[in-house]
């Protein structure tokens, strides 16, 4: 870690002590990550987040007293700058779309490789959103089967290239992967993504993907 980089402060919220301990060991081995607190339920997670102001909260979905969805909503509302990364066993994906709407910055599976978890925390701490295709596409697909929302006016303002970038985002591709598909630089893709977010009037990449799926854009792209 360079001298200009700051330590990323992490709060781990999970009702299983073994899981918290495991995550603590993984993160503790990294020079730029520090576990500043642990919580075993949603109410305590919100209280500790407000007291400690961590950069990232690793949030389990199913916890006693308050679930991870409501806890995420409260953390996002009351702790400026704090990002929430949802942890899931993939059995509770019915709840995950609601967590996105509550302001979560992304998802990680609890059985993911340690290096993936570490990378995800760094990505989220930088203000980006993490969209694991195997999680988000399943969740959004199940949600849009139940209810199809109106087409946002911002979609009609997208250029053809921006439209293509949004579809690629909806497929779960990273900026580097989109750049490879479109034969442009990653910096160009970042510019397109920024304009997409502005035109759709959404907070981040996660919310843009929700718009793409809810509006039926992804269905149209597969025809």
C-alpha positions as a Markdown table, in Angstrom:
| # | Residue | x | y | z |
|---|---|---|---|---|
| 1 | Unk | 0.0 | 0.0 | 0.0 |
| 2 | Unk | 1.4 | 3.4 | -0.9 |
| 3 | Unk | 1.8 | 6.2 | 1.5 |
| 4 | Unk | -1.1 | 8.1 | 0.0 |
| 5 | Unk | -3.6 | 5.3 | 0.3 |
| 6 | Unk | -5.8 | 5.2 | 3.4 |
| 7 | Unk | -6.8 | 2.2 | 5.4 |
| 8 | Unk | -10.4 | 0.9 | 4.5 |
| 9 | Unk | -12.3 | 0.6 | 7.7 |
| 10 | Unk | -14.8 | -2.3 | 7.7 |
| 11 | Unk | -17.7 | -3.3 | 10.0 |
| 12 | Unk | -18.7 | -7.0 | 9.8 |
| 13 | Unk | -22.3 | -7.8 | 10.5 |
| 14 | Unk | -23.3 | -11.4 | 10.7 |
| 15 | Unk | -25.2 | -13.5 | 13.3 |
| 16 | Unk | -22.7 | -16.4 | 13.1 |
| 17 | Unk | -19.6 | -15.9 | 15.2 |
| 18 | Unk | -17.6 | -18.3 | 13.0 |
| 19 | Unk | -18.3 | -16.3 | 9.9 |
| 20 | Unk | -17.4 | -13.0 | 11.6 |
| 21 | Unk | -14.1 | -14.6 | 12.8 |
| 22 | Unk | -13.3 | -16.0 | 9.4 |
| 23 | Unk | -13.9 | -12.6 | 7.7 |
| 24 | Unk | -11.8 | -10.9 | 10.3 |
| 25 | Unk | -8.9 | -13.2 | 9.7 |
| 26 | Unk | -9.1 | -12.7 | 5.9 |
| 27 | Unk | -9.3 | -8.9 | 6.1 |
| 28 | Unk | -6.8 | -8.7 | 8.9 |
| 29 | Unk | -4.1 | -10.1 | 6.6 |
| 30 | Unk | -4.4 | -7.1 | 4.3 |
| 31 | Unk | -2.4 | -4.0 | 4.9 |
| 32 | Unk | -5.1 | -1.6 | 3.6 |
| 33 | Unk | -8.1 | -3.2 | 5.4 |
| 34 | Unk | -9.0 | -2.9 | 9.1 |
| 35 | Unk | -12.0 | -4.5 | 10.9 |
| 36 | Unk | -13.2 | -1.8 | 13.2 |
| 37 | Unk | -16.1 | -3.7 | 14.6 |
| 38 | Unk | -18.5 | -6.7 | 14.5 |
| 39 | Unk | -22.2 | -7.0 | 15.0 |
| 40 | Unk | -24.4 | -10.1 | 15.4 |
| 41 | Unk | -27.8 | -8.5 | 14.6 |
| 42 | Unk | -29.2 | -5.7 | 12.5 |
| 43 | Unk | -30.0 | -3.3 | 15.3 |
| 44 | Unk | -26.4 | -3.4 | 16.6 |
| 45 | Unk | -25.0 | -3.1 | 13.1 |
| 46 | Unk | -26.8 | 0.2 | 12.6 |
| 47 | Unk | -25.7 | 1.5 | 16.0 |
| 48 | Unk | -22.1 | 0.5 | 15.4 |
| 49 | Unk | -22.1 | 1.9 | 11.9 |
| 50 | Unk | -23.4 | 5.3 | 13.2 |
| 51 | Unk | -20.8 | 5.2 | 16.0 |
| 52 | Unk | -17.8 | 4.1 | 14.0 |
| 53 | Unk | -18.5 | 5.5 | 10.6 |
| 54 | Unk | -16.8 | 2.7 | 8.7 |
| 55 | Unk | -16.1 | 2.9 | 5.0 |
| 56 | Unk | -17.8 | -0.4 | 4.3 |
| 57 | Unk | -20.2 | -2.6 | 6.1 |
| 58 | Unk | -20.3 | -6.3 | 5.2 |
| 59 | Unk | -24.0 | -7.0 | 5.8 |
| 60 | Unk | -25.6 | -10.4 | 6.2 |
| 61 | Unk | -29.2 | -10.6 | 5.0 |
| 62 | Unk | -30.9 | -12.8 | 7.7 |
| 63 | Unk | -30.1 | -11.5 | 11.2 |
| 64 | Unk | -32.1 | -11.3 | 14.4 |
| 65 | Unk | -33.9 | -8.2 | 15.7 |
| 66 | Unk | -33.5 | -6.4 | 12.3 |
| 67 | Unk | -32.7 | -8.0 | 8.9 |
| 68 | Unk | -29.9 | -6.9 | 6.7 |
| 69 | Unk | -32.3 | -5.1 | 4.3 |
| 70 | Unk | -33.7 | -2.6 | 6.9 |
| 71 | Unk | -30.2 | -2.3 | 8.4 |
| 72 | Unk | -28.8 | -1.4 | 5.0 |
| 73 | Unk | -31.5 | 1.2 | 4.5 |
| 74 | Unk | -30.7 | 2.8 | 7.9 |
| 75 | Unk | -27.0 | 2.7 | 7.4 |
| 76 | Unk | -27.2 | 4.3 | 4.0 |
| 77 | Unk | -29.5 | 7.0 | 5.4 |
| 78 | Unk | -27.7 | 7.8 | 8.6 |
| 79 | Unk | -24.0 | 7.2 | 7.8 |
| 80 | Unk | -22.8 | 9.4 | 5.0 |
| 81 | Unk | -20.2 | 7.9 | 2.8 |
| 82 | Unk | -20.6 | 4.4 | 4.2 |
| 83 | Unk | -21.1 | 1.7 | 1.6 |
| 84 | Unk | -22.9 | -1.6 | 2.2 |
| 85 | Unk | -21.8 | -4.9 | 0.7 |
| 86 | Unk | -24.5 | -7.6 | 1.1 |
| 87 | Unk | -23.3 | -11.1 | 2.1 |
| 88 | Unk | -25.5 | -14.0 | 1.1 |
| 89 | Unk | -25.6 | -17.8 | 1.0 |
| 90 | Unk | -27.7 | -17.5 | -2.2 |
| 91 | Unk | -30.6 | -19.2 | -0.4 |
| 92 | Unk | -32.2 | -15.9 | 0.4 |
| 93 | Unk | -32.2 | -14.2 | -3.0 |
| 94 | Unk | -35.8 | -13.2 | -2.6 |
| 95 | Unk | -34.6 | -10.5 | -0.3 |
| 96 | Unk | -31.7 | -9.2 | -2.3 |
| 97 | Unk | -33.6 | -7.0 | -4.8 |
| 98 | Unk | -35.1 | -5.2 | -1.8 |
| 99 | Unk | -31.6 | -4.7 | -0.5 |
| 100 | Unk | -30.6 | -3.1 | -3.7 |
| 101 | Unk | -33.5 | -0.7 | -3.4 |
| 102 | Unk | -32.4 | 0.0 | 0.1 |
| 103 | Unk | -29.1 | 1.3 | -1.2 |
| 104 | Unk | -26.7 | -1.7 | -1.1 |
| 105 | Unk | -23.7 | -1.3 | -3.3 |
| 106 | Unk | -23.5 | -4.9 | -4.3 |
| 107 | Unk | -23.4 | -8.6 | -3.3 |
| 108 | Unk | -20.8 | -11.2 | -2.4 |
| 109 | Unk | -21.4 | -14.9 | -1.8 |
| 110 | Unk | -20.2 | -16.2 | 1.6 |
| 111 | Unk | -18.3 | -19.1 | -0.1 |
| 112 | Unk | -16.4 | -16.8 | -2.5 |
| 113 | Unk | -12.6 | -17.0 | -2.6 |
| 114 | Unk | -11.0 | -14.8 | 0.0 |
| 115 | Unk | -9.3 | -12.7 | -2.7 |
| 116 | Unk | -12.7 | -11.9 | -4.3 |
| 117 | Unk | -14.0 | -10.7 | -1.0 |
| 118 | Unk | -11.0 | -8.4 | -0.5 |
| 119 | Unk | -11.2 | -7.1 | -4.0 |
| 120 | Unk | -15.0 | -6.4 | -3.6 |
| 121 | Unk | -14.4 | -4.4 | -0.5 |
| 122 | Unk | -11.8 | -2.3 | -2.2 |
| 123 | Unk | -14.1 | -1.7 | -5.2 |
| 124 | Unk | -17.0 | -0.7 | -3.0 |
| 125 | Unk | -14.9 | 1.6 | -0.8 |
| 126 | Unk | -13.9 | 3.5 | -3.9 |
| 127 | Unk | -17.5 | 4.4 | -4.5 |
| 128 | Unk | -18.2 | 1.8 | -7.2 |
| 129 | Unk | -20.9 | -0.9 | -7.3 |
| 130 | Unk | -20.2 | -4.6 | -7.4 |
| 131 | Unk | -22.5 | -6.6 | -9.6 |
| 132 | Unk | -21.8 | -10.3 | -9.4 |
| 133 | Unk | -23.7 | -11.7 | -12.5 |
| 134 | Unk | -24.6 | -15.0 | -10.8 |
| 135 | Unk | -26.4 | -13.1 | -8.1 |
| 136 | Unk | -27.8 | -9.9 | -9.5 |
| 137 | Unk | -29.2 | -11.3 | -12.7 |
| 138 | Unk | -31.1 | -14.0 | -10.8 |
| 139 | Unk | -32.5 | -11.6 | -8.3 |
| 140 | Unk | -33.5 | -9.0 | -10.8 |
| 141 | Unk | -35.0 | -11.6 | -13.2 |
| 142 | Unk | -37.2 | -12.9 | -10.4 |
| 143 | Unk | -38.3 | -9.4 | -9.4 |
| 144 | Unk | -39.2 | -8.3 | -12.9 |
| 145 | Unk | -41.2 | -11.4 | -13.4 |
| 146 | Unk | -43.5 | -10.1 | -10.7 |
| 147 | Unk | -43.7 | -6.5 | -11.8 |
| 148 | Unk | -42.6 | -4.6 | -14.9 |
| 149 | Unk | -42.1 | -0.9 | -14.2 |
| 150 | Unk | -42.7 | 2.0 | -16.6 |
| 151 | Unk | -40.0 | 2.9 | -19.1 |
| 152 | Unk | -38.0 | 5.8 | -17.6 |
| 153 | Unk | -37.8 | 8.8 | -19.9 |
| 154 | Unk | -34.0 | 8.8 | -19.6 |
| 155 | Unk | -33.7 | 5.6 | -21.6 |
| 156 | Unk | -34.9 | 7.5 | -24.7 |
| 157 | Unk | -32.1 | 10.0 | -24.2 |
| 158 | Unk | -29.3 | 7.4 | -24.5 |
| 159 | Unk | -27.2 | 7.3 | -27.6 |
| 160 | Unk | -26.8 | 3.9 | -29.3 |
| 161 | Unk | -23.4 | 3.4 | -27.7 |
| 162 | Unk | -24.7 | 4.4 | -24.3 |
| 163 | Unk | -27.6 | 2.0 | -24.8 |
| 164 | Unk | -25.2 | -0.8 | -25.6 |
| 165 | Unk | -23.1 | 0.0 | -22.5 |
| 166 | Unk | -26.2 | -0.2 | -20.3 |
| 167 | Unk | -27.2 | -3.5 | -21.7 |
| 168 | Unk | -23.6 | -4.8 | -21.1 |
| 169 | Unk | -23.9 | -3.5 | -17.5 |
| 170 | Unk | -27.1 | -5.4 | -17.2 |
| 171 | Unk | -25.3 | -8.5 | -18.2 |
| 172 | Unk | -22.9 | -8.0 | -15.3 |
| 173 | Unk | -19.9 | -7.1 | -17.4 |
| 174 | Unk | -17.1 | -5.0 | -15.8 |
| 175 | Unk | -15.8 | -1.8 | -17.5 |
| 176 | Unk | -12.8 | -3.7 | -18.8 |
| 177 | Unk | -15.0 | -6.5 | -20.2 |
| 178 | Unk | -17.3 | -3.9 | -21.9 |
| 179 | Unk | -14.2 | -2.2 | -23.4 |
| 180 | Unk | -13.1 | -5.5 | -24.8 |
| 181 | Unk | -16.5 | -6.1 | -26.4 |
| 182 | Unk | -16.8 | -2.6 | -27.9 |
| 183 | Unk | -13.2 | -2.3 | -28.9 |
| 184 | Unk | -12.7 | 1.0 | -27.0 |
| 185 | Unk | -10.6 | 2.1 | -24.0 |
| 186 | Unk | -11.7 | 1.5 | -20.5 |
| 187 | Unk | -11.6 | 5.3 | -19.9 |
| 188 | Unk | -14.1 | 5.7 | -22.7 |
| 189 | Unk | -16.4 | 3.1 | -21.1 |
| 190 | Unk | -16.2 | 5.0 | -17.8 |
| 191 | Unk | -17.3 | 8.1 | -19.6 |
| 192 | Unk | -20.2 | 6.3 | -21.2 |
| 193 | Unk | -21.2 | 4.8 | -17.8 |
| 194 | Unk | -21.1 | 8.2 | -16.2 |
| 195 | Unk | -23.4 | 9.7 | -18.9 |
| 196 | Unk | -25.8 | 6.7 | -18.5 |
| 197 | Unk | -26.1 | 7.3 | -14.8 |
| 198 | Unk | -26.7 | 11.0 | -15.3 |
| 199 | Unk | -29.4 | 10.6 | -18.0 |
| 200 | Unk | -31.2 | 7.9 | -16.0 |
| 201 | Unk | -30.9 | 10.0 | -12.8 |
| 202 | Unk | -29.7 | 7.1 | -10.8 |
| 203 | Unk | -27.3 | 6.9 | -7.9 |
| 204 | Unk | -24.9 | 4.2 | -9.1 |
| 205 | Unk | -24.3 | 1.3 | -11.4 |
| 206 | Unk | -26.6 | -1.0 | -9.4 |
| 207 | Unk | -29.5 | 1.3 | -9.8 |
| 208 | Unk | -28.9 | 1.6 | -13.5 |
| 209 | Unk | -29.0 | -2.2 | -13.9 |
| 210 | Unk | -32.3 | -2.2 | -12.0 |
| 211 | Unk | -33.7 | 0.3 | -14.5 |
| 212 | Unk | -32.5 | -1.8 | -17.4 |
| 213 | Unk | -34.2 | -4.9 | -16.1 |
| 214 | Unk | -37.4 | -3.3 | -14.7 |
| 215 | Unk | -38.1 | -1.5 | -18.0 |
| 216 | Unk | -37.7 | -4.6 | -20.1 |
| 217 | Unk | -34.6 | -3.4 | -21.8 |
| 218 | Unk | -32.7 | -6.6 | -21.1 |
| 219 | Unk | -35.6 | -8.7 | -22.5 |
| 220 | Unk | -35.5 | -6.6 | -25.7 |
| 221 | Unk | -31.8 | -7.0 | -26.1 |
| 222 | Unk | -32.1 | -10.8 | -26.0 |
| 223 | Unk | -34.8 | -11.0 | -28.8 |
